[in-house]
Amino acid sequence: MASASVCLALLGLLSRYTRGLPPELVTWLRFAIPGLILVGLARREDWRAVWSFADRPGWVRAVAVIVSQGCFVLAAMRGDLLHAVLLYNTGPLFIPLIARAWLGERLQPATLCGLAVGFAGVLVVLQPGRHGLDANALVSLFGGFAMAASQVLFYRSAQHQPPFRTQFKLYLQAAMVGLPLVLLASWRMPAQPFAAQPPLVLVLALLGMAACSLGSQSLRDLAYRGMDNASTLAPLMYVAVPVSAALDWLLFGHAARAATLIGAALIVTGAIAALRGSRRAAPVAANSNPGDPA
């Protein structure tokens, strides 16, 4: 899980080198390129799983992943890398809330305390009283919410399908539900898309994003298969935060503010406490999806 988290930080970094292309196109290529890479390895059963409309949770997961990654790419391209990664990783704060709204799971006192600490950290980072909530921050937070929904669904599919099929389904289904993004990007394509970055840099950045994406998803799959409860892995999900802070400082000269570091510590502490206070939330929610094939 720690290695998967580092891949997420690198994916955010590489997305900054795709400036000049519409974020919608970058988001779609982030799934289409890995999907094309995996096509040559797919078997008939894998293709059947992709096209099965009986797997409603799988398609819902694809939509959630497209939304979460679209928000993450947009935030990383427009703002600081650390803020994009940190707010994207508020996802675990939303997992107990999704379980409560979806299944009526009770929120335990420890979970409520963790959520309070975590969302207090969000306020410390964003400081809405000073600057107000800008659009980029709201996009990042919504991406975290969509990530939480996709993670709940992912836990179920990772337990009952072969690893390759899980990844193949994700990329092809996400590429299909993300096709409207290509149309939107065609309307917003700048007259000189290579003005911000040379073509070679764009190609290498997109290929690097594909590699990081495949690495992150494969490593997460292996991590979830080895654990009885996803919340056990919660601390390692946040390795991307210090890595992003270091990359932001070394490559772009963006030193993290004290408020950001304090807020990050609160978010990480609160998210871990919330997940561990409701250990059954993620697996129970995932295992209760109607129509999800065994």
Helices and strands as residue ranges (DSSP letters): H 2-15, G 16-18, H 23-39, H 44-51, H 56-78, H 81-88, H 91-103, H 109-126, H 128-131, H 135-160, H 163-177, H 179-188, H 199-225, G 230-239, H 240-252, H 258-277, H 281-287
